[in-house]
């Protein structure tokens, strides 16, 4: 069914005005490894999806949820709204580098493979998002990287290494080496966790250094011999 759009609210606590990321603009990004609310399946059929526009505060917390489509059993709707409200996000970043309120269209699909723990994902992935993210990562200072890394790590724990920003960082390196005639995919991904850890430590010592060219790439080149 396709009910009329309707909103659900959740309180927001904003970050201090002085908190800056300095690597925008960028829309909110869901943190895939963050835990979210479970649903009560019971005897209901796991099929369909709920689509909603989620307002994300500057603190990365979901606020208003505007449901625009629900093809699941109606009893699932309030539970799926709670799943979206419990999701964690890296907040939107404006052109000046400040975390700001933003919105993102999300969906939650009901599948037997996920059971009572369906995961929210972007409803309409941007086909150019990876390229935009690569350009953004190239602009990051170490301070910027650490700001974002800590948000991802706090929400995803050990899953931080496979979140979008770290994953794109590693793929950038693999692509560059491949384009230079040195195919290293089989080596890059196993080494990436250690190198990202090294990058965090080096960035803490040199917060103004360029993150990708100045720290990460050098550490990865050292780990992956030509």
MIVEXTI-119823 format. One record per residue (C-alpha): residue in three letters; residue number from 1; z, y, x. Coordinates in nm, 4 decimals. Last residue first. Layout:
REM residues N
<node><res>ALA</res><n>NUM</n><w>Z</w><v>Y</v><u>X</u></node>
...
REM end
This chain:
REM residues 226
<node><res>UNK</res><n>226</n><w>-0.5611</w><v>-0.2264</v><u>5.5808</u></node>
<node><res>UNK</res><n>225</n><w>-0.1873</w><v>-0.2935</v><u>5.5659</u></node>
<node><res>UNK</res><n>224</n><w>-0.0232</w><v>-0.2669</v><u>5.2278</u></node>
<node><res>UNK</res><n>223</n><w>0.3421</w><v>-0.1637</v><u>5.2771</u></node>
<node><res>UNK</res><n>222</n><w>0.2619</w><v>0.1296</v><u>5.5036</u></node>
<node><res>UNK</res><n>221</n><w>-0.0162</w><v>0.2443</v><u>5.2730</u></node>
<node><res>UNK</res><n>220</n><w>0.2299</w><v>0.2166</v><u>4.9803</u></node>
<node><res>UNK</res><n>219</n><w>0.4844</w><v>0.4394</v><u>5.1524</u></node>
<node><res>UNK</res><n>218</n><w>0.2199</w><v>0.6975</v><u>5.2412</u></node>
<node><res>UNK</res><n>217</n><w>0.0783</w><v>0.6936</v><u>4.8882</u></node>
<node><res>UNK</res><n>216</n><w>0.4234</w><v>0.7371</v><u>4.7309</u></node>
<node><res>UNK</res><n>215</n><w>0.5557</w><v>1.0202</v><u>4.9459</u></node>
<node><res>UNK</res><n>214</n><w>0.3280</w><v>1.3149</v><u>5.0233</u></node>
<node><res>UNK</res><n>213</n><w>0.0147</w><v>1.2286</v><u>4.8293</u></node>
<node><res>UNK</res><n>212</n><w>0.1916</w><v>1.1092</v><u>4.5144</u></node>
<node><res>UNK</res><n>211</n><w>0.5165</w><v>1.3059</v><u>4.5112</u></node>
<node><res>UNK</res><n>210</n><w>0.4272</w><v>1.6338</v><u>4.6814</u></node>
<node><res>UNK</res><n>209</n><w>0.7486</w><v>1.7374</v><u>4.8615</u></node>
<node><res>UNK</res><n>208</n><w>0.9855</w><v>1.9813</v><u>4.6887</u></node>
<node><res>UNK</res><n>207</n><w>1.2621</w><v>1.7267</v><u>4.6245</u></node>
<node><res>UNK</res><n>206</n><w>1.2721</w><v>1.6016</v><u>4.9858</u></node>
<node><res>UNK</res><n>205</n><w>1.5849</w><v>1.3855</v><u>5.0316</u></node>
<node><res>UNK</res><n>204</n><w>1.5924</w><v>1.2692</v><u>4.6710</u></node>
<node><res>UNK</res><n>203</n><w>1.2186</w><v>1.2128</v><u>4.6966</u></node>
<node><res>UNK</res><n>202</n><w>1.2666</w><v>0.9724</v><u>4.9847</u></node>
<node><res>UNK</res><n>201</n><w>1.5125</w><v>0.7624</v><u>4.7840</u></node>
<node><res>UNK</res><n>200</n><w>1.2929</w><v>0.7523</v><u>4.4726</u></node>
<node><res>UNK</res><n>199</n><w>0.9850</w><v>0.6757</v><u>4.6826</u></node>
<node><res>UNK</res><n>198</n><w>1.1572</w><v>0.3811</v><u>4.8462</u></node>
<node><res>UNK</res><n>197</n><w>1.2382</w><v>0.2357</v><u>4.5027</u></node>
<node><res>UNK</res><n>196</n><w>0.8755</w><v>0.2910</v><u>4.4009</u></node>
<node><res>UNK</res><n>195</n><w>0.7664</w><v>0.1119</v><u>4.7175</u></node>
<node><res>UNK</res><n>194</n><w>0.9875</w><v>-0.1891</v><u>4.6471</u></node>
<node><res>UNK</res><n>193</n><w>0.8581</w><v>-0.2199</v><u>4.2919</u></node>
<node><res>UNK</res><n>192</n><w>0.4955</w><v>-0.1680</v><u>4.3966</u></node>
<node><res>UNK</res><n>191</n><w>0.4761</w><v>-0.4458</v><u>4.6558</u></node>
<node><res>UNK</res><n>190</n><w>0.3935</w><v>-0.7255</v><u>4.4094</u></node>
<node><res>UNK</res><n>189</n><w>0.1424</w><v>-0.4933</v><u>4.2363</u></node>
<node><res>UNK</res><n>188</n><w>-0.0352</w><v>-0.3770</v><u>4.5493</u></node>
<node><res>UNK</res><n>187</n><w>-0.0982</w><v>-0.7095</v><u>4.7215</u></node>
<node><res>UNK</res><n>186</n><w>-0.3246</w><v>-0.8846</v><u>4.4685</u></node>
<node><res>UNK</res><n>185</n><w>-0.4853</w><v>-0.5512</v><u>4.3823</u></node>
<node><res>UNK</res><n>184</n><w>-0.5835</w><v>-0.4861</v><u>4.7454</u></node>
<node><res>UNK</res><n>183</n><w>-0.9608</w><v>-0.4474</v><u>4.7384</u></node>
<node><res>UNK</res><n>182</n><w>-1.0443</w><v>-0.2386</v><u>5.0459</u></node>
<node><res>UNK</res><n>181</n><w>-1.3901</w><v>-0.0866</v><u>5.0044</u></node>
<node><res>UNK</res><n>180</n><w>-1.2764</w><v>0.2762</v><u>4.9790</u></node>
<node><res>UNK</res><n>179</n><w>-1.3207</w><v>0.2565</v><u>4.6009</u></node>
<node><res>UNK</res><n>178</n><w>-1.0774</w><v>-0.0360</v><u>4.6038</u></node>
<node><res>UNK</res><n>177</n><w>-0.8217</w><v>0.1653</v><u>4.7997</u></node>
<node><res>UNK</res><n>176</n><w>-0.8464</w><v>0.4503</v><u>4.5513</u></node>
<node><res>UNK</res><n>175</n><w>-0.8242</w><v>0.2136</v><u>4.2532</u></node>
<node><res>UNK</res><n>174</n><w>-0.5138</w><v>0.0389</v><u>4.3873</u></node>
<node><res>UNK</res><n>173</n><w>-0.3446</w><v>0.3743</v><u>4.4523</u></node>
<node><res>UNK</res><n>172</n><w>-0.4214</w><v>0.5081</v><u>4.1085</u></node>
<node><res>UNK</res><n>171</n><w>-0.3083</w><v>0.1772</v><u>3.9541</u></node>
<node><res>UNK</res><n>170</n><w>0.0331</w><v>0.2216</v><u>4.1156</u></node>
<node><res>UNK</res><n>169</n><w>0.0799</w><v>0.5710</v><u>3.9740</u></node>
<node><res>UNK</res><n>168</n><w>-0.0516</w><v>0.4564</v><u>3.6356</u></node>
<node><res>UNK</res><n>167</n><w>0.2195</w><v>0.1894</v><u>3.6204</u></node>
<node><res>UNK</res><n>166</n><w>0.4918</w><v>0.4336</v><u>3.7274</u></node>
<node><res>UNK</res><n>165</n><w>0.3902</w><v>0.6819</v><u>3.4516</u></node>
<node><res>UNK</res><n>164</n><w>0.3402</w><v>0.4227</v><u>3.1771</u></node>
<node><res>UNK</res><n>163</n><w>0.6487</w><v>0.2072</v><u>3.2149</u></node>
<node><res>UNK</res><n>162</n><w>0.6136</w><v>-0.1108</v><u>3.4201</u></node>
<node><res>UNK</res><n>161</n><w>0.8621</w><v>-0.0199</v><u>3.6937</u></node>
<node><res>UNK</res><n>160</n><w>1.1160</w><v>0.1126</v><u>3.4424</u></node>
<node><res>UNK</res><n>159</n><w>1.1693</w><v>-0.2347</v><u>3.2961</u></node>
<node><res>UNK</res><n>158</n><w>1.4809</w><v>-0.2764</v><u>3.5076</u></node>
<node><res>UNK</res><n>157</n><w>1.6557</w><v>-0.0238</v><u>3.2834</u></node>
<node><res>UNK</res><n>156</n><w>1.4236</w><v>0.1044</v><u>3.0101</u></node>
<node><res>UNK</res><n>155</n><w>1.6114</w><v>0.4052</v><u>2.8694</u></node>
<node><res>UNK</res><n>154</n><w>1.8012</w><v>0.5287</v><u>3.1755</u></node>
<node><res>UNK</res><n>153</n><w>1.5137</w><v>0.4271</v><u>3.4002</u></node>
<node><res>UNK</res><n>152</n><w>1.2531</w><v>0.6192</v><u>3.2018</u></node>
<node><res>UNK</res><n>151</n><w>1.4550</w><v>0.9408</v><u>3.1895</u></node>
<node><res>UNK</res><n>150</n><w>1.5499</w><v>0.9006</v><u>3.5562</u></node>
<node><res>UNK</res><n>149</n><w>1.1880</w><v>0.8535</v><u>3.6570</u></node>
<node><res>UNK</res><n>148</n><w>1.0825</w><v>1.1679</v><u>3.4720</u></node>
<node><res>UNK</res><n>147</n><w>1.3210</w><v>1.4019</v><u>3.6487</u></node>
<node><res>UNK</res><n>146</n><w>1.2702</w><v>1.2131</v><u>3.9759</u></node>
<node><res>UNK</res><n>145</n><w>0.8930</w><v>1.2620</v><u>3.9601</u></node>
<node><res>UNK</res><n>144</n><w>0.9259</w><v>1.6338</v><u>3.8922</u></node>
<node><res>UNK</res><n>143</n><w>1.1643</w><v>1.6819</v><u>4.1838</u></node>
<node><res>UNK</res><n>142</n><w>0.9305</w><v>1.4835</v><u>4.4070</u></node>
<node><res>UNK</res><n>141</n><w>0.6552</w><v>1.7276</v><u>4.3182</u></node>
<node><res>UNK</res><n>140</n><w>0.4054</w><v>1.6216</v><u>4.0588</u></node>
<node><res>UNK</res><n>139</n><w>0.0527</w><v>1.7618</v><u>4.0464</u></node>
<node><res>UNK</res><n>138</n><w>-0.1172</w><v>1.4309</v><u>4.1341</u></node>
<node><res>UNK</res><n>137</n><w>0.0848</w><v>1.2657</v><u>3.8591</u></node>
<node><res>UNK</res><n>136</n><w>-0.0645</w><v>1.5023</v><u>3.6010</u></node>
<node><res>UNK</res><n>135</n><w>-0.4213</w><v>1.4269</v><u>3.7074</u></node>
<node><res>UNK</res><n>134</n><w>-0.3497</w><v>1.0546</v><u>3.6906</u></node>
<node><res>UNK</res><n>133</n><w>-0.1912</w><v>1.0989</v><u>3.3481</u></node>
<node><res>UNK</res><n>132</n><w>-0.4970</w><v>1.2752</v><u>3.2112</u></node>
<node><res>UNK</res><n>131</n><w>-0.7163</w><v>0.9935</v><u>3.3420</u></node>
<node><res>UNK</res><n>130</n><w>-0.4898</w><v>0.7322</v><u>3.1809</u></node>
<node><res>UNK</res><n>129</n><w>-0.4849</w><v>0.9250</v><u>2.8525</u></node>
<node><res>UNK</res><n>128</n><w>-0.8632</w><v>0.9424</v><u>2.8186</u></node>
<node><res>UNK</res><n>127</n><w>-0.8883</w><v>0.6662</v><u>2.5576</u></node>
<node><res>UNK</res><n>126</n><w>-0.6024</w><v>0.8331</v><u>2.3631</u></node>
<node><res>UNK</res><n>125</n><w>-0.4075</w><v>0.5587</v><u>2.1831</u></node>
<node><res>UNK</res><n>124</n><w>-0.4031</w><v>0.6040</v><u>1.8061</u></node>
<node><res>UNK</res><n>123</n><w>-0.0921</w><v>0.4473</v><u>1.6533</u></node>
<node><res>UNK</res><n>122</n><w>0.1159</w><v>0.4735</v><u>1.9704</u></node>
<node><res>UNK</res><n>121</n><w>0.3535</w><v>0.1788</v><u>1.9883</u></node>
<node><res>UNK</res><n>120</n><w>0.6775</w><v>0.0829</v><u>1.8148</u></node>
<node><res>UNK</res><n>119</n><w>0.8138</w><v>-0.2626</v><u>1.9010</u></node>
<node><res>UNK</res><n>118</n><w>0.9041</w><v>-0.5259</v><u>1.6434</u></node>
<node><res>UNK</res><n>117</n><w>1.2361</w><v>-0.7037</v><u>1.7065</u></node>
<node><res>UNK</res><n>116</n><w>1.3020</w><v>-0.9372</v><u>1.4111</u></node>
<node><res>UNK</res><n>115</n><w>1.0022</w><v>-1.1592</v><u>1.4891</u></node>
<node><res>UNK</res><n>114</n><w>0.7908</w><v>-1.0258</v><u>1.7747</u></node>
<node><res>UNK</res><n>113</n><w>0.5423</w><v>-1.3154</v><u>1.7911</u></node>
<node><res>UNK</res><n>112</n><w>0.5543</w><v>-1.3664</v><u>1.4132</u></node>
<node><res>UNK</res><n>111</n><w>0.4048</w><v>-1.0196</v><u>1.3730</u></node>
<node><res>UNK</res><n>110</n><w>0.5045</w><v>-0.7018</v><u>1.1926</u></node>
<node><res>UNK</res><n>109</n><w>0.3319</w><v>-0.3969</v><u>1.3384</u></node>
<node><res>UNK</res><n>108</n><w>0.5128</w><v>-0.0701</v><u>1.4049</u></node>
<node><res>UNK</res><n>107</n><w>0.2960</w><v>0.2388</v><u>1.4346</u></node>
<node><res>UNK</res><n>106</n><w>0.3346</w><v>0.5793</v><u>1.5951</u></node>
<node><res>UNK</res><n>105</n><w>0.1686</w><v>0.9199</v><u>1.5612</u></node>
<node><res>UNK</res><n>104</n><w>0.3278</w><v>1.1616</v><u>1.8051</u></node>
<node><res>UNK</res><n>103</n><w>0.5053</w><v>1.4930</v><u>1.7592</u></node>
<node><res>UNK</res><n>102</n><w>0.6520</w><v>1.7480</v><u>1.9966</u></node>
<node><res>UNK</res><n>101</n><w>0.9680</w><v>1.9398</v><u>2.0795</u></node>
<node><res>UNK</res><n>100</n><w>0.9707</w><v>2.0783</v><u>2.4316</u></node>
<node><res>UNK</res><n>99</n><w>1.0396</w><v>1.9749</v><u>2.7910</u></node>
<node><res>UNK</res><n>98</n><w>0.9337</w><v>2.2731</v><u>3.0095</u></node>
<node><res>UNK</res><n>97</n><w>0.6537</w><v>2.2447</v><u>3.2639</u></node>
<node><res>UNK</res><n>96</n><w>0.4839</w><v>2.5789</v><u>3.1955</u></node>
<node><res>UNK</res><n>95</n><w>0.1987</w><v>2.4061</v><u>3.0125</u></node>
<node><res>UNK</res><n>94</n><w>0.4416</w><v>2.2309</v><u>2.7776</u></node>
<node><res>UNK</res><n>93</n><w>0.5994</w><v>1.8903</v><u>2.8265</u></node>
<node><res>UNK</res><n>92</n><w>0.6501</w><v>1.6478</v><u>2.5387</u></node>
<node><res>UNK</res><n>91</n><w>0.9531</w><v>1.4254</v><u>2.5641</u></node>
<node><res>UNK</res><n>90</n><w>0.9715</w><v>1.0902</v><u>2.7422</u></node>
<node><res>UNK</res><n>89</n><w>1.0564</w><v>0.8886</v><u>2.4392</u></node>
<node><res>UNK</res><n>88</n><w>1.3229</w><v>0.6566</v><u>2.3052</u></node>
<node><res>UNK</res><n>87</n><w>1.2907</w><v>0.4570</v><u>1.9834</u></node>
<node><res>UNK</res><n>86</n><w>1.5891</w><v>0.4382</v><u>1.7465</u></node>
<node><res>UNK</res><n>85</n><w>1.4274</w><v>0.6545</v><u>1.4791</u></node>
<node><res>UNK</res><n>84</n><w>1.1137</w><v>0.4416</v><u>1.4927</u></node>
<node><res>UNK</res><n>83</n><w>1.3074</w><v>0.1190</v><u>1.4380</u></node>
<node><res>UNK</res><n>82</n><w>1.5085</w><v>0.2940</v><u>1.1668</u></node>
<node><res>UNK</res><n>81</n><w>1.1818</w><v>0.3791</v><u>0.9879</u></node>
<node><res>UNK</res><n>80</n><w>1.0932</w><v>0.0114</v><u>1.0180</u></node>
<node><res>UNK</res><n>79</n><w>1.4136</w><v>-0.0838</v><u>0.8381</u></node>
<node><res>UNK</res><n>78</n><w>1.3547</w><v>0.1691</v><u>0.5612</u></node>
<node><res>UNK</res><n>77</n><w>0.9987</w><v>0.0327</v><u>0.5136</u></node>
<node><res>UNK</res><n>76</n><w>1.0694</w><v>-0.3402</v><u>0.5293</u></node>
<node><res>UNK</res><n>75</n><w>1.1646</w><v>-0.3721</v><u>0.1630</u></node>
<node><res>UNK</res><n>74</n><w>0.8215</w><v>-0.2389</v><u>0.0652</u></node>
<node><res>UNK</res><n>73</n><w>0.6472</w><v>-0.5457</v><u>0.2079</u></node>
<node><res>UNK</res><n>72</n><w>0.4194</w><v>-0.4291</v><u>0.4880</u></node>
<node><res>UNK</res><n>71</n><w>0.1059</w><v>-0.2167</v><u>0.4433</u></node>
<node><res>UNK</res><n>70</n><w>0.2869</w><v>0.1133</v><u>0.4928</u></node>
<node><res>UNK</res><n>69</n><w>0.0961</w><v>0.4320</v><u>0.5710</u></node>
<node><res>UNK</res><n>68</n><w>0.1813</w><v>0.7999</v><u>0.6231</u></node>
<node><res>UNK</res><n>67</n><w>0.5564</w><v>0.7861</v><u>0.6879</u></node>
<node><res>UNK</res><n>66</n><w>0.6878</w><v>1.1148</v><u>0.8281</u></node>
<node><res>UNK</res><n>65</n><w>0.9791</w><v>1.0477</v><u>1.0643</u></node>
<node><res>UNK</res><n>64</n><w>1.1879</w><v>1.3536</v><u>1.1514</u></node>
<node><res>UNK</res><n>63</n><w>1.3961</w><v>1.3170</v><u>1.4647</u></node>
<node><res>UNK</res><n>62</n><w>1.3244</w><v>1.0790</v><u>1.7494</u></node>
<node><res>UNK</res><n>61</n><w>1.5096</w><v>1.1461</v><u>2.0723</u></node>
<node><res>UNK</res><n>60</n><w>1.3376</w><v>1.2509</v><u>2.3940</u></node>
<node><res>UNK</res><n>59</n><w>1.5762</w><v>1.5421</v><u>2.4626</u></node>
<node><res>UNK</res><n>58</n><w>1.3051</w><v>1.7990</v><u>2.3861</u></node>
<node><res>UNK</res><n>57</n><w>1.2922</w><v>1.6465</v><u>2.0405</u></node>
<node><res>UNK</res><n>56</n><w>1.0349</w><v>1.3977</v><u>1.9206</u></node>
<node><res>UNK</res><n>55</n><w>0.8947</w><v>1.4273</v><u>1.5677</u></node>
<node><res>UNK</res><n>54</n><w>0.7457</w><v>1.0962</v><u>1.4640</u></node>
<node><res>UNK</res><n>53</n><w>0.4283</w><v>1.0772</v><u>1.2573</u></node>
<node><res>UNK</res><n>52</n><w>0.4265</w><v>0.7444</v><u>1.0807</u></node>
<node><res>UNK</res><n>51</n><w>0.2346</w><v>0.4187</v><u>1.0501</u></node>
<node><res>UNK</res><n>50</n><w>0.3936</w><v>0.1007</v><u>0.9132</u></node>
<node><res>UNK</res><n>49</n><w>0.2155</w><v>-0.2268</v><u>0.9676</u></node>
<node><res>UNK</res><n>48</n><w>0.1159</w><v>-0.5468</v><u>0.7947</u></node>
<node><res>UNK</res><n>47</n><w>0.2496</w><v>-0.9002</v><u>0.8103</u></node>
<node><res>UNK</res><n>46</n><w>0.5786</w><v>-1.0783</v><u>0.8687</u></node>
<node><res>UNK</res><n>45</n><w>0.6386</w><v>-1.2412</v><u>0.5314</u></node>
<node><res>UNK</res><n>44</n><w>0.9866</w><v>-1.2000</v><u>0.3893</u></node>
<node><res>UNK</res><n>43</n><w>1.2304</w><v>-1.4917</v><u>0.3744</u></node>
<node><res>UNK</res><n>42</n><w>1.4998</w><v>-1.3090</v><u>0.5709</u></node>
<node><res>UNK</res><n>41</n><w>1.3398</w><v>-1.0646</v><u>0.8154</u></node>
<node><res>UNK</res><n>40</n><w>1.6309</w><v>-0.8274</v><u>0.8752</u></node>
<node><res>UNK</res><n>39</n><w>1.4960</w><v>-0.5756</v><u>1.1239</u></node>
<node><res>UNK</res><n>38</n><w>1.6158</w><v>-0.4935</v><u>1.4726</u></node>
<node><res>UNK</res><n>37</n><w>1.6725</w><v>-0.1420</v><u>1.6067</u></node>
<node><res>UNK</res><n>36</n><w>1.5180</w><v>-0.0409</v><u>1.9375</u></node>
<node><res>UNK</res><n>35</n><w>1.5761</w><v>-0.1176</v><u>2.3052</u></node>
<node><res>UNK</res><n>34</n><w>1.3836</w><v>0.0880</v><u>2.5595</u></node>
<node><res>UNK</res><n>33</n><w>1.1162</w><v>-0.0976</v><u>2.7569</u></node>
<node><res>UNK</res><n>32</n><w>0.8185</w><v>0.0722</v><u>2.5912</u></node>
<node><res>UNK</res><n>31</n><w>0.9338</w><v>0.4287</v><u>2.6486</u></node>
<node><res>UNK</res><n>30</n><w>0.7193</w><v>0.6219</v><u>2.3998</u></node>
<node><res>UNK</res><n>29</n><w>0.5265</w><v>0.9130</v><u>2.5470</u></node>
<node><res>UNK</res><n>28</n><w>0.5488</w><v>1.2667</v><u>2.4073</u></node>
<node><res>UNK</res><n>27</n><w>0.2397</w><v>1.4820</v><u>2.4659</u></node>
<node><res>UNK</res><n>26</n><w>0.1679</w><v>1.6318</v><u>2.8065</u></node>
<node><res>UNK</res><n>25</n><w>0.1135</w><v>1.9796</v><u>2.9467</u></node>
<node><res>UNK</res><n>24</n><w>0.2638</w><v>1.9505</v><u>3.1892</u></node>
<node><res>UNK</res><n>23</n><w>0.4127</w><v>1.8683</v><u>3.5265</u></node>
<node><res>UNK</res><n>22</n><w>0.6911</w><v>2.1212</v><u>3.5860</u></node>
<node><res>UNK</res><n>21</n><w>0.9658</w><v>1.8972</v><u>3.4370</u></node>
<node><res>UNK</res><n>20</n><w>1.2109</w><v>2.1749</v><u>3.3536</u></node>
<node><res>UNK</res><n>19</n><w>1.5693</w><v>2.1744</v><u>3.2261</u></node>
<node><res>UNK</res><n>18</n><w>1.6966</w><v>2.5342</v><u>3.2287</u></node>
<node><res>UNK</res><n>17</n><w>1.6937</w><v>2.5695</v><u>2.8494</u></node>
<node><res>UNK</res><n>16</n><w>1.9615</w><v>2.3022</v><u>2.8227</u></node>
<node><res>UNK</res><n>15</n><w>1.8403</w><v>1.9846</v><u>2.6527</u></node>
<node><res>UNK</res><n>14</n><w>1.8338</w><v>1.9746</v><u>2.2742</u></node>
<node><res>UNK</res><n>13</n><w>2.0516</w><v>1.7582</v><u>2.0507</u></node>
<node><res>UNK</res><n>12</n><w>1.8647</w><v>1.6394</v><u>1.7433</u></node>
<node><res>UNK</res><n>11</n><w>1.9810</w><v>1.5064</v><u>1.4085</u></node>
<node><res>UNK</res><n>10</n><w>1.7741</w><v>1.2443</v><u>1.2253</u></node>
<node><res>UNK</res><n>9</n><w>1.5518</w><v>1.3147</v><u>0.9279</u></node>
<node><res>UNK</res><n>8</n><w>1.3245</w><v>1.0964</v><u>0.7118</u></node>
<node><res>UNK</res><n>7</n><w>1.0009</w><v>1.2421</v><u>0.5774</u></node>
<node><res>UNK</res><n>6</n><w>0.7496</w><v>1.1380</v><u>0.3167</u></node>
<node><res>UNK</res><n>5</n><w>0.3762</w><v>1.0837</v><u>0.3103</u></node>
<node><res>UNK</res><n>4</n><w>0.2562</w><v>0.9492</v><u>-0.0230</u></node>
<node><res>UNK</res><n>3</n><w>0.2432</w><v>0.5725</v><u>-0.0282</u></node>
<node><res>UNK</res><n>2</n><w>-0.0478</w><v>0.3648</v><u>0.1058</u></node>
<node><res>UNK</res><n>1</n><w>0.0000</w><v>0.0000</v><u>0.0000</u></node>
REM end
